[in-house]
Amino acid sequence: MSWLCRAQDATGCGGVSAGYFFKRGWMPPYPETTGYIIPTFLDYGAYAGDAQFSARALEMGDWEIAIQLPTGAVRGGMGLRDYPIVFNTGQVMLGWMALYRATQMERFLHAAVRAADWLVDIQDDDGKWSTHTFMQVAHAYHTRVAWPLLEVYAATGNKKYQAAAQRNIIWTLDRSRSNGWIDHMGFEPQSRPLTHTIAYTLRGLSESAAHLEKGVGDACLAAVYKASENIIAKYELATNCAATRTPILPATLDETWSSPDRYSCPTGNAQLAILWLKLSQSNPDGPFAAAALHLLDQVKAAQPLHSGNPGIRGGVAASHPIWGAYVPFAYLNWAAKFFADALMNKANSDTKT
């Protein structure tokens, strides 16, 4: 089974290698993104009342178990590679844990526990992961690995998973600045991170907060609010502008939340929309809901709904315009995944108001 992206070369965690080929076609299976697409299929199956999506999620989870490495880790990159990657392991754990909660089938929890044990075993003493990582360096977006460790802790009660996750969260918070910026949020050292990996980092902090010691959890939420407020203020994302002056969120940002980019990253836009819709639930008078809707409108406007190519129709491009620097001329499964999540979050929030 292949949950794939179109017209791109990639090397794990969305990091992109040189060489792009327009109309290259479908790429090999991608264990990482298949894993975190599982919760999307489960959610959509429940939302739409369509059992085929839940059935597909089960198949995806079983496929991930079948290819899990003997150490418990998840394979890196596209295709069935023999090397493990920390981030990919965490993302597949999110899928297995979603399946376990939905079905109570022990095989999914067992797979997640094996993966969690591997993550704990290879973690650095100070809480970061610096081996079996993209480019063999530590990343702040590994908060999205701490998050599934905490889900395993919630299911098993084993505090070693909570302790490992909290060590990573503290390491990340120690790299935060007064304006909400967090160092090491990008794929590559010394480069401006994409909104995609910035959102990974912030979402990991937000989702982890409730499962940590109170002081650490409060610090997580404070960092998320500070970063989000500064991004929104910098780009006036909550302001009603004329159509010709509608602000865009650049694809990459620096430590002052500035950017020279003239293109956006729809994946990051959708991810930030998810985060800000969640923040708006406890802060309905803040700027978060309006900013989230603004970003979603921009993704919607770029979605090809009438393409004659069924492999493109309904997809979400990596960059907008499509020739932007992040995986140019490509439609990504993870972009569509986060967009679908954001739309379902928006629909669910509408039903509560």
N, C-alpha and C positions, 0 to 999 in steps of 0.2 A: 504494500500500500504506500502511496506517495502523497504527502501533503507538501507541496512544492512551491517554488517561486519561478518566475519566468525571466529569461534573458539576463542572467547574472552569474558571476563567479563569487563565491563567498567562502570565508574561512572561519566558521564558528562564531556564535554570538552576534551574528550580523556584521562582523568585521569583513571588509571587502578587499579582495586581492585585485591585482591589476588585470585588465582585460575585460571588456564588455562587448557583447555581440548581440546586436539588435535582432529580434525574432529568433533567438537561439532555441527557444522552446523550453519545455519542462526540464528541470534539473532533478538530480537524484533525491531520494527521501532525506528528510532533515529531522533527525531524532529530537533535537532541542525544541524546535517550534511545533512539531507534532505533539510533544508533551504538553505545552501550555495552550495548545488549541483544544485539548480535551475538555477543560472546563467551559470553553465557549460553546462547544457542541452540546454539552449537558445543559447549560443554561438556555440555549436556544431551543432544545428539545422540550424543555419545561415551558418556556415562554410561548412557543408556537403550538404546543400540544402535538408534536410530531415525533413519534418514537424512533424513526429512522436515525435521527441525530444522536440519540442516546445509544443506540445500537452501534453506530459508527464509533462513538467515544469508547465503548467497551473494546471494540476491535483495535483501536489505536493503543489503548492501554495494554492489551495483551501483546501487541507487536513490540511495544517498548520493553516489556518483560522478556520477550523472546530474544531480544538483541542486547539486553543488559550485560555489561562486562562482568567477568567472574569476581572482580573486586567489589561489585555493587555499583560502580560508577556508570555514568552514561557516556556514550561515544561522542567525540567532538566532530565538528564539521558536518558536511553533507555526505550522504552515503554511509556505508557501514565501515567506518574507520576504526582502527584498533587502539587509538589513544583516548584517554578520558579527559574531560574538561569540567571544571568546577561549576561554571555557570549553567552549562547544559544539564548537568545532573540536577541542580536545583529546579530548573524549569520543568523537567519531566516529573520530579517529585510533586510539583503542584498538580499535575494531571493525575498521578496515581492517588494522591490524597483526595482530590475531588471525586474520583471514582469510588474510593473507599467510603467516603461520607454518603454518597448516593446509593451504594449497593450493599455496604457492609461485607463485601467480599474480601477475605483475608489476604488473598494473593496480592492485592494492590498495596495494602499496608505493609506486607512483608517486603515487597520490592522497594518501597519508600524507606523502610528501616535499614535495609542493606545499603542503600545509597547514602542515607544519613550517617551511618557508621563510617563509611569511607570518607565523607566530608570532615567528620570529627577527627579521624585519624591523621589526615594530611594538613589540618589547619595549623598555621603558625601560632606560636605561643601568645603573640600580641593580638590575635583575633583575625588578622587578615588571611587571605589565601594568596600565595605567591608562586605556587607550583601547580602545574596542570591548569593554567589559566591562559587566556588569550594574551599572546606576546610574553608569557611567563612573568607578568607583573601583577601587582595587586590593583584591584578596581573598587571604587566606591559603590558601583552598581551591584556588587555582590551582596548588598542588602536584600536583593531579590533571591539570594540563596539562604540568608538568615531566615527570611519569611517562611519557606517550606520546612526548614528545620524546626521552627516553632509550631508548625502544623503537626509535625510528627510528635513533638513534645505534648501537644494538646491531646493527641490520640492515645499516646502510650504512658504518659506521666513520667517518662524518663528524663530527669533533670539535666542529664549531660547534653541533651540537644538544646535545651533552653540556655544553658551556660555557654555553649559554643556560639549560638546565635547572638547572645548578648555581648560576648567578646568582640564579635565582628561589628555589631552596631556601635559599640563604644569606640572602636578603632576608626570607624567612619565619622562619627560625631566629632572626634578629636581633630578632624581635618576640615571642619566647617569654619566659615568666617562670619564676621558680624553682619554681612549683607545676605546671608543665607547660602552663599556659594560653598561648595564642598570640593576639595581637591580630588583628583584621580577619578572623575566621573566619566572620562572618555575611554575609547578603545585603546588609543595610543598615548603614551606620555608626551607632554608638551604640545598637544594638539587641542583645538577647541572641541569640546564634546558636542555631540548631536543632542537635540532635544529628546531623541529616542533614549539615550543612555542617562541623560539627566532625569527623565521621567522614571526610568528603571530605578534609579537611586532613591528618588523621593517616594515612589510607591512602596518600595521595600521598607523604608522607614515607617511610612504610614501604617502599613498592614502589620508590621511587627510590634507596634507600640503597645497594643493591648495585652501582649503576652510577656512583657518584660517587667522588671522591677519598676515601680512607679516613677522614680526619678529619671530613669533612663527612658521610659516610655514618654514621659512629659517632654523630655529633651528632643525626642524624635519628632513629636508633633510640632514643637516650637520651630525646629529647623525646616520642616515641610511648609509651615505657614509663612515663615520669613522668606524662603526662596520663592514660593508661589506669589506672594504679594509683590515682590520686587519684579518678577517677570511680567506680571499683569500690568503694573504701573509703568514699567519701562516701555512697553509696546501698546499701551492704551487699549488692551484687549477687551476691557469691559465698557468701552466708550462707544456710543452710537455714532458712527461716522457715515458720511455720504458714501455711496457705492464706489465712487472713484478714489476715495481716500481711505478705504478700509485697510487698517493696519494688518500686516502679516507677521507671524512669528518666524524669525530666521531659523534656518536648519541647525546652525551651530551657535553657541554662545560662549563668551569668555568670562573671566572672573569678575568683570564689572557688569555682567549680563548684556554686553554689547556684542555686535556682530557686523561684519561687512557683507554678509550673505544677502543675495537677492532671490533666493529660492527658499522654500520651506520643506520640512520633513513631515509628510502626512502621518507617518507612524507616530512620531513624537507628539504631534498635535492631538491625535486620538488618545494617546496615553495620558497626556496632561488633562484632556477633557474628562477622562475617567476619574483621575485624582481630584480634580476641582469639583466635579459633581458630588463626590463623596464629602469633600470639605464643606460644600454648601449645605449639606444636611444639618450640620451643627452650627453653621454660620449663614443663615438664610439672608441676612442683610449685608453680607460681604460681597466682594466682586466676583466670587468664584463661579457661580452659575452662569452669569452673563459671559464671562470669559470662555467657559467651556462651550457654550452654545456658539460663540463666535468661531472657535476653532473647528467645531463639528460642521458648521456651515461651509467653511472653506474646504474641508475634505469632501463633503457632499458635492460641491460645485465641480470638483475635479474628477469625480468617479465616472468612469465610462459605462453608461447604462445602455447604450444603443450600438455598441461595437458589433460588427459582423463577425468578429472572432470570439467564439464562446469562451476561450481561455482567458480573455481580457475582460469581457463584459462583467461588470459588477466588482472588478478588482480595485485595488488601491495602489497607486504608483509609489515607488520609494521616495521620489522627489517630485515637487511641483514648482515650476514646470518639470516635465518628465526627464529633461536633459540635465537636471541639477546634479551636483557632485556626489550625492549619496546614492549609490547603485543606479546610475542613469539607465533609462530605457528599460525599466524592470517593474514588474508587478509582484509584490511580495506577499506570501501567505501571512506573515506576522503583521503586516500593515492592515490587511483585511480583518485579521483576528481582533486587533485592538479597536478597530472601527466598529465592528459588530458588538464588542463588549460595551463600548461607549454608548451606542444607540440603545442597547438593552437597558443600560443604567439610566439613560435619559427617560425611556419609556416607563421604567419602574418608578422613577422619582415623580413622574407626572401623575401616576395613579395614587400617590400618597398625598398629593396636594389638592 
